[in-house]
Each structure stands twice: as C-alpha cells, then as structure tokens.
Amino acid sequence: MNKNRLHLFDLFLDSSLYGHQKLTFFEKVWYNHCVFRRGDAMGKKVSQKEVKDVILNEESLGVDSLSKNIDQTPKSDVVFKILFGNPKHPRLLLHLLNSVVETSSPITHIDIRKTELTPEFLGQKGVRLDILAKTSEGCLINIELQKQDEHNMIHRSMFHWSKLFSGQAVVSERYEDLKRTVCINILNFSLFKDKRFWHKHFVTDSETNERLTDLLELHFLELQKVKKLQTESPIMFWLEFINDPDSKKIEHMYGTEAVYQEARVAYHRAIADPEVQELLRIRDKAEKDYSDALARRQEKGEKIGAERERKKAKAEKIETAKKLLKMGLSVDQIVEATDLLVEEVKKL
C-alpha cells in the first residue's frame, strides 16, 4: 500500500484548509471519511479498515499507477512548479523566499511572472526559468530547480541573472532605477567541493570583503548535502521537503507551521491528480529521450574521434616512411619501422 495515501487521512481532518475549493473525486472520498471520523456528519465514524479499503480502491483504479522509477517528489520540475509557482496560492513560495533572501523586512507580497524570456532576435538562445517572482519593492527573484549536472551551472545562473537585470531597461532607461535581482538555484547534485549545502554570492571587495551592491545575489542550494537537520530552520525544512515530503526528518515539523501542513497537503493532492501524473510521464519520457540522444551523440563523437586519430597516426607513419626512403632504407626496413604494409610503402 502506498504510504502517501495514508498521510491524507489525517491531513484532511482540517477541512478549514480547503473551504469550498474544488476537490477531485478521490479527495472528496477522503474528506467525507475524515468528516465522518470526527462525528460531524450523520454521527457515523469510519474504521481504520474502511479507510485502508479506500486506499486500496484508489490504487486499483490507477490513482497511484505511476512507475516507481518516475520522480514524483518536488525535485521534479513539474511538481515543484505546481507547488511553488501557482499565483493563486503564493504562501508556499513566500515562505521559501523569506528563508533564503536577505531583506530588511519579510517579503509579504509577490507577483509570479511569466517564466519564458523571449529572444531579442532570431537565432539567439532563449531562456526558460522555473519560477520568476517580483516583490512589491520591485526585486526580481528567479528560482531554478536543476536535477542534472550539465557542468555549466555557474555560467547558466549568471546568464539568467544578466538577462533579468538588463531586461529591466526596457521599462526604464535610468541605470539607478534598476532593481535588485536574485537567482536561487536548487541543485540535485554537488556543485562545490566543501560540505556546506548553501553558498551565497555577492559582489564584494577582494580585500575588505565589503559588499559593493545588493543588486547582484546568487544562491546555490545543494539538496544532496542536506543529510541531517542541523537546526529546525525554515530553509532546512524546505530543502528536505523538496527531497522527500514524507521524510521522517521533518515529520515532527508539520505541526509547527500552518504553511508546512499546507505544503504537504498540496503535494499529495498534486501527485494524486491524473493530469499531473500524465505530465510527469511526459516529462520523464522527455528526460530519458534527451539522455539517450546525448549518449548517442557521445558514442558517435567517440567513433568520429577515434577515426580521426587513426587517420592522423597513418599520415604520420607515411611522412616517416618518406623520410626513411630518402635516407636510403629498404622497403623491408621501413615496413618494420612504421608498421605500414609493403604495398603502401612501395606506392610512396
């Protein structure tokens, strides 16, 4: 039985989280079971066995039919964007940003923007960002989730930052009107050699370490280095949540903040949605196709490289044979020295 379905039993006890929002069929089943369990409707209570029967019924109907090999955690950009990139409920993103970005006062409002930057002219490389938000003070924040190490992360982040920062000039031609621009990179691989999971980068003086400006700010958060909770801080919660929302490391923290509970409910609701499951399948196939294409190109490149090396070595042998002929060596001696065929030497 999928343990994720068991979590929903307790999560839907608090009906105030949803009010009259639209629920899926299976969520309504869960909700009704929880209401009955509390005795709020018809005075009926549902046994644990009946709840488990609902779980099994959902699984038999395909609610949890995704392959175990398909990533359903928030490390999937599909799930990540559903949770943190929805303009209708920005509380999760607000809480995440406030745990990362340094501000004089907490960020209380964000505008989640369109996350595709149009190239200025044909042929220029386009950029697609995971989530782009703008605060009420005008600060631009790009949040990108990167699963695979493509060995270009620092350059990639700098490129995204430069596009966002310079793109503000379209609205205002005054340099002093350019606003702070922050790039937050959440990585499912190790980028830096040390053990720290969080690296913050600013423009500073090389001797005094004095910060020149707050206009440029880059964060790199490495999920694989969050092995244990050093402190029960918001950033530690969110990184472990992205790693695994059902992790035992953060189980006790769900009762400490309403937004944490909201995040877990939103996550389980998302992965139970058939449309989201289909998106995850499509995304998984696209990633595998991309990996296969890279492998084929690499294999082809290796073959081409090997052929070039072979031709280069052959050409060097022929040049050596020509010099040896001029020195008066016999064909047999040249064949022995260069490993060329007798016929090849005679043609020279």
N, C-alpha and C positions, 0 to 999 in steps of 0.2 A: 504494500500500500504506500502511496506517495505521502511522505510526511508533510509536504506543503499543504495538503488538503486538511490535515488535522489542525494546523495552525488557524485556519479560517474559522473553525468552530468557536474559538474564544475571541477572535478578532471582531466578529460580527455581533458580539454581545452588546457593544456600544453602538446602538443604532443612531445616536446623535451625530456620528461621524458622517453620515450619509444623507440624513434628512429625506428629501423626496427625489434625490438623484436617481437617474435611470440605472437599474440593475439588470444584469444578464439573467437568463432563466435559472442557471445554477446558483448564482448569487442570491436570488430570491429564495431558492430552496434552503440555502444556508441561513439566510436571515430569518426565515419563518421558523426553522428549527431552533435558532437561538432565542427567539421571542417566546416560543412555546416552553423552552427550557427554563426561562425566567418566570414562567407562570403568568405572563402579561396578556395572553390571549387564550380564551376558552378554558383556562385553568389546566391546560394539558402540559405535561412535561415529557421530554423525549429522552429515551435512554441512550447511553453511550453506544450500545449495539446498533440502535437505529441510525445514529449519526454515522457510524462506520459503514452501514449499509448504503447510505447516501454517497459516501466517498467511493465505494466500490462501483456503484451505479454510474457515477460520473466518469470513472476511469473506463468502464466498459463502453460508454458512449463516446469515448475519444477525447475527453477534456484534457487528459494528460498523455496524449498519444505522441508527443514529440519524442524523437530519438534521444537517448541519454547522451549521445555524442554532440547534440546541439546545445550550445551555451544559452541557458535561459536566465542567467544572472544579470545584474545591471552592467556587467562587463561587456555584454552585447550592446552595441550602439543603438539597436532598436529599442531595447528595454530602457537603456539609460535616457534616451531622448523622451520616451513616453513618461518617465518618472520626473525628470528634471527640466524638460523642455516644453511643458504644457502651459500656455498662457492663462488657462482657466484656473489653475491652482499652483501658483508660484511659491507657496510656502516652503516646499522642499528645497528648491533652488536657492531661495533667500537664506535659509538656514545653512546650506552648504557654503554659499559665498561668504557669509559672515564668519564662518570658521576658517576661511583661508585669507581673505583680503583684509589688509590693514586699513582701517578707517577711523576718523575721529569720533564718529558715532555710527551705530549699527545701520546697515542698509535696510530700509523699510519698504522700498518700492523698486521694482524693476520692470522694464519693458522687454519682453522676449522678442527679439527681432528675427527677420527673415535670415536664414543662415546659408545663403548662397551668394557669393560675390561675383558679379558679372565682369568678365574681362573687358578692359577698356577698348581693345581692338581684337579682331580675329587673329587667331594663332597664338595669343598669349595664354599661358596656363591659368585655368580657372581654379578657384579655391572653394571648397565646401567645408564649413565649420560645423561641429556637432551642435553647440548651443551658443548663441550670441545674445547677450543681455546688455541693457543700458540702464543705469541708475538714474534717479531723479536729478542728480548733480551732473549728469552727462557722461559719467565714466563708462567706457566700453569694456565689457568683460567677455572674453572668449573662453569657453570650456570645451576642451577636446579630449576625447577618450581614445587611446591608441592601444590596440591589442597586440599587434605585431611590431617587432623591432625592424624597421626598414633602414636603419643606420643613417637617418637624416633628421632626427627629431629636433635637434637644436636649430638647425637651419630652417626646418619647417615651421617651428614656432616663431622664429624671428621674421620669417616671411609673412606669416599670418598677422603678427603684430604690426609690421610695416604697412600692410595693406589696410588694416583697420585705422591706424593712426593717420596715414596720409589721406585716406578716404574722407576724413572729416573736412578737408579743404574744399570739397565740393560745396559744402554748406556755408563755410566762412573762409574768406581769403586772408584773414589776420592770423599770423602764427600764434599769437598769445591766446587765441580762442580755442586752440587745440586742447582736447581734454585727455585726462589720464586714460591709458589703455593697458589692460591687464590680460595676460594669457595664462590660463590654468591648464596644465597638461597632466591628465591622469593616465599613467602608463602601466600596462600589464607585463612589464619587463624591467630589468635593471639597466638604467642609463649611466649612473655614476658608480664608481668603484667602492665608495665607502658604504657604511651600514645605515646611514640616515635615509629615511623614506621621503623626506621633504626638503627640497632645495629651492631657495628663494633668490632671485637675481634682480639687481637694480643697477643703475649707472652710478658708480661711486669713484672717488678719487683714489688712485693707486697707493698713495702714501698715507693719507689721513683716514681713508675709508668713509669720508664724508659723502653723503648722498647728494648728487648733483640735482636730481629732479625726481618727482614721483610719476612722471608721465610714462615711463617705461617700467614694467613689472612683469617678470616671468616666474611661474611656479611649476615645478616638476614634482609630482606625487607618484611614488613607485609602490604599487599595490603589493608586489611580492615581498617587500621588506617589512610589511606590517604583519609580523609573525605573532606578536602578542601585544595586548593592550598595555602600554606603559602607564597611561592615565586614561580616565574616563572622560576625555575631552570630545567635543563635537567632531573635530576633524578625524580622530581615531575611530569614532562611531561610523562616520560616513564612508571612510575607506574600507572598513571591514564589512559594512553593509553592501558596498559595491562588489567586494569579493564574494560574499555569501550572505544574503539577508537572513538565512536560518542558522547562522553561525552561533554556536554556544557561547562564544566570547562576548557577544553583545546581547544575549537573551535577557539578561537582568536589566539592561539599559532601556528596554522598550517602555517600561513603566515610569521612567524618569522625565520624559518629554513627550508631549502630545504629538509633536511633529514626527518623532521616531515611530510611534504607533501608526500614524497616518502613512508613513513611508512603507511600512511592511504590508499594510492593508492594500495600498495602491499597487505594490509589487505583485502580490498574489492575485489580485483582480486582473492585472495586466496579462500575466502568463496563462491565466485560465481562459482568456478571450480567444476564440478560434481565429479571428482576424489577425491578432498578434502572433499566434502560433504559425500562421501561414507566412507572415512577414519574416519570422525567424527562420523558417525553412528556406525561403527565397534568399535571405541574407547568407545563410550557411552555405547554400549551393554556390552563391556568387563568390564567397571567400575561397571555397575549395577549387572552383574553376580558375580563380586568379592564381592560387598557389600552384595548381597543375600547369598553368600557362608559363609561370616563372620557371618551374622545374624543367619544362620542355625547352624553353629558351636557353636556360643554363646548359642543358645537355647538348643542345645544338651548338651553342657557343664553344663548349669544350671540344666538340668534334672539329669545328672550324679552326680553333686554336691549335689543336694537335696536327691538323693537316698543314697549317701554315708553318709550324715548327719543323715538320718533316721536309717540306719544300725548301725551307731555309737551310737546313742541315745538308740536303742534297746539293744545293747550289754552292755551299762552302766546300764540299768534297770535290766538286767539279773544278772549282778555282784552284784548289790544292793540286789536283791531278794535272792541270795545265802547267803549273809552275814546275812540277816534277818532270814533266815531259821536256820542258825547256832545259832542265838540268841534265837531261840525257838518261834518265832512269828508264828501265824496261817496262813494258806493259804489265808483266807479272809482278814486278816490284811495286808499281803504282796501285794495282788491284789489292795487294796485300796491305799497303799503307792506308788506303782510303775506303776499303770495303765496297768499291764500285764494281760493277760487272765488267768482264773483259770487253764485251761489245760496247759498253758505254765509254770505256777508255779509248778504244780504237776509233770511235766516232770523233774524238777530240783531235 
